[in-house]
Amino acid sequence: MDITKKNNIRITGNPQASQTLVFGHGLGIDQHSFSDLLPAFEHDYRIVLYDNAGSGNTDPSSYSPLRYATMNGYVTDLTDILEFVGAENTTFIGHSVSGMIGLMAANRKPHLFDRLVLMGSSPRYLNDPAAFYTGGFDEAALEALFETMHTNYQAWAIGFSLLAMRNPERPKLAEDFASSLQRLRPDIAISVARAIFLLDHRNELSKVNKPTLIIETANDIAVPAVVSEYLEKNIRGSKRIKVNTEGHFPQISAPGEVIAALQSFV
């Protein structure tokens, strides 16, 4: 399958720019989640957007449960995308799971990356008491999450959206996220959720040799503050910025804050 169609690749911004920004999205959303950020960068940067397999406007046949049972399939997709678009001087901005996908891709093919931005990202969501690591979830909580998704996916999408967005004064944000989740095929969403919430890539952090910005929000249901602190501690030379918003989607709930953080880094 043509990679442009497979990942719904879109290139915008300044085609003559010497630097490229690549945006990668998280579970339940697509490249349009970055729409409010783009105007601040379109004049000075070439911008590459894409959808992960099984998400957004990708061909449903592009998703393979075997290929995407771990993050490795997504990592390969990302390096293929960057090679296809001829990205140079690239800053990769990864939200949620795409932060770790970008980090792993940079470790695998460092020549494709100049800088990394991890926004609401985690190397492991499951607590590991033996290593004194807090990821935010225990095994019982994750199994309950997967069971709820399986039993009544549509209701789970509504409830999870409210918790993830955490913006009661702007209810439409949660409603839009719920609608986005509900557009996913439930079997794909559940499979992707398992791959995400059961990942463990703590061993990748010490390999990072790119300047890295960690963007943290308050009361993130998926990534508690202690995880962002762990990333900063274990990625050499990284910088952590707390943006003034709650929830897991700062690029949607507080785009101005995210723009300021990115401009301070790129």
Number of C-alpha atoms within 10 A of each C-alpha: 9 7 13 14 15 21 24 20 18 14 15 14 19 16 15 10 13 13 18 25 25 23 24 24 25 23 19 21 21 21 21 15 18 20 11 16 20 18 11 15 17 16 15 15 21 22 24 22 20 26 23 25 23 24 28 22 17 20 15 15 10 16 18 14 14 9 13 19 17 18 21 14 17 21 21 16 19 23 21 13 20 16 12 11 13 11 21 17 14 23 25 25 23 23 28 23 25 29 26 30 27 28 29 24 20 24 19 15 11 16 11 20 24 18 22 28 29 26 30 29 27 29 27 22 24 20 15 15 10 6 7 8 15 19 23 20 19 14 13 8 12 17 13 11 18 17 14 16 20 15 11 11 20 17 14 19 22 18 13 18 24 18 17 18 27 23 17 11 7 11 12 12 19 23 16 14 23 23 17 18 24 18 15 18 13 17 13 18 21 19 17 21 20 17 17 24 20 15 19 17 15 14 9 15 20 13 15 20 18 19 18 25 25 22 21 29 22 17 17 21 18 20 26 23 19 14 22 25 13 17 23 18 15 17 20 16 13 18 16 19 15 15 18 14 22 19 24 28 24 26 19 19 21 17 19 17 16 24 18 13 19 18 10 9 15 13
